[in-house]
């Protein structure tokens, strides 16, 4: 009887050791989890005043990405746009060595026009000493309209190359109206993180 108990303990120990060893081996050879798209920054440009640069990575290389800017509470959608993520560039003979010119695709970098609202002083004062700041309405708003680009046979499917036009109305924002941005990778049907826009205030 004692021998039987001892052999059972040894067998249980061997089974647990085998399970532990095979579990570690299989986990080390497992594929890494898919990487979600990420927005890196969204800032008002110091070089081009009145524009917001949105940058991100880990999108599907060469795929369509939907970018949406909206207010901080998600109640008002400001501007939306379909863009194409950068394609992967390989080095000689398909090299993936950055020293040989390899550049990973899936990046986005898009400019958005921003119109600063006029800020009036007390009782509608237009005196700068009273806090008045002139807005941009009437300067850039009417100059940046673009026509829509349609796909084959007038398709409005973004997968067929459709790009909606703009009316020339840029994003109306200011320090008192913070913005957020988010992007959607069409190929993987996954959203990026939500990022606050740095308006430089």
DACOR-V217598 format. One record per backbone hydrogen bond with DSSP energy under -0.5 kcal/mol. NH is the residue of the N-H (numbers start at 1). CO is the residue of the C=O. If there is no record, write none. Layout:
# DACOR-V217598
nh;co
NH;CO
NH;CO
This chain:
# DACOR-V217598
nh;co
5;1
6;2
7;3
8;4
9;5
10;6
11;7
12;8
13;9
14;10
15;11
16;12
17;13
18;14
19;15
20;16
21;17
22;18
23;19
24;20
25;21
26;22
27;23
28;24
29;25
30;26
38;57
40;38
40;55
41;55
43;53
44;198
45;51
49;47
51;48
52;112
53;43
54;52
54;110
55;41
56;108
57;38
59;106
62;86
63;60
65;83
66;184
67;65
67;81
68;182
69;79
70;180
71;76
72;178
74;71
77;75
78;69
78;76
81;67
83;65
85;63
85;83
86;107
89;103
90;88
91;95
92;100
94;91
95;92
98;96
100;97
101;98
102;97
103;89
106;86
108;56
110;54
112;52
114;50
115;171
116;114
117;173
119;133
120;118
121;125
122;130
124;121
125;122
128;126
130;127
131;128
132;127
133;119
136;116
139;136
140;136
141;136
143;140
144;140
146;166
149;163
150;148
151;155
154;151
155;152
158;156
160;157
161;158
162;157
163;149
166;146
170;168
171;113
173;115
173;171
174;177
177;174
180;70
181;195
182;68
184;66
185;190
186;64
186;184
189;185
190;185
192;183
195;181
197;179
198;42
199;197
